[in-house]
């Protein structure tokens, strides 16, 4: 039986940290069964909920796996890796001390349209006056929802009624709403590798997660069909971090699965504005408005600090939303919603996106040229969408080696394996290059650091 001293105020976090440490140190080995939640809670003198929350966090991050009617077991490929983790940490710099960051990807501040935003703020203050002090409807301001509906029609080719749009304080906040609408006992299928915050957000709000492999053609549809999930969270037009795009046939197959099983598709269209080659791909919302929950934010197009996003609900979930949240005010300030509505409806937002796309086309070209000049064999994988690409170094000895060489030169990068919930042999020796935060000319400067 596991025995830990949980003296910290946050007992679930202490338990999570202790079990994670034992796994990384090899004290808990691959395939080893963990005590049941009730047995461990009784032994440690804590609530079952404390143990459950710790187990769910370990499950979301891939340290353990759940087997139906059998319990929890230590995942493969993670036990005994504390030395490697320490090695990575020893060579890593604090985030703000890297010369170049290829992980965060926040746009350079000079790209933000300060003058336009300031002008529209003054306009909103002048025209709206006292109305800005009023309570915000639960779905968000009507003018912003109408502006978003028109924008989706123009840019994504989908017809959406403003009544189906919900404005929220960023993607993670919207994930929590989805869990409340579908039910806290539901199973969400999520991409692996993928943004681990997605799974941890769902788990934090009480849902369960099943991790589905992602290949060159996006999420494994067969695995989705066999998952028993109540919803699948996917980024069909540009998956993070692999960059894969789900082909049309696979999209239709996922839609058929959702309709036959009564499941929902959460379409995370997080960087659809930044398709730098060709026209935007058709959204799944346009193919299946009755089963798709569409999500997007303004974090990449404007700024991460602007905590505004939105989702489009299927018609049958609109009434569910109103029954749950009609008594609540929207959490996004009305002043910011009105200003963004004026930016979109006035055409300023689309002109801003066009300028960003032209800018990033240049940066992307510089990045690919810089990668070609590295003194290492490499294979660049780029679908022409979004603000990141991947590069495989077939002769690299390990992902840890790739990260360490970069960190020694002041470059912060991650590999595909850093976004895995469990081990995956096809996700080795591949770095994720997020160039959203690069300025023109920086790619060549980064490449020069690796000259031998």
Secondary structure, 3 states (H helix, E strand, C coil): CCCCCCCCCCHHHHHHHHHHHHHHHCCCCCCCECCCHHHHHHHHCCCHHHHHHHHHHHHHCCCEEEECCCEEEECCCCCCCHHHHHHHHHHCCCHHHCCEECCCCCCCHHHCCHHHHHHHHHHHHHHHHHHHHCCCCCCCCHHHHHHHHHHHHHHHCCCCCHHHEEEECCHHHHHHHHHHHHCCCCEEEEEECCCHHHHHHHHHCCCEEEEEEEECCEECHHHHHHCCCCEEEECCCCCCCCCCCCCHHHHHHHHHHHHHHCCEEEEECCCHHHECCCCCCCCHHHHCCCCEEEEEECCCCCCCCCCCEEEECCHHHHHHHHHHHCCCCCCCCHHHHHHHHHHHHCCHHHHHHHHHHHHHHHHHHHHHHHHHCCCCCCEEECCCECCEEEEECCCCCCHHHHHHHHHHCCEECEEHHHHCCCCCHHHCCEEEEECCCCCCCHHHHHHHCCCC
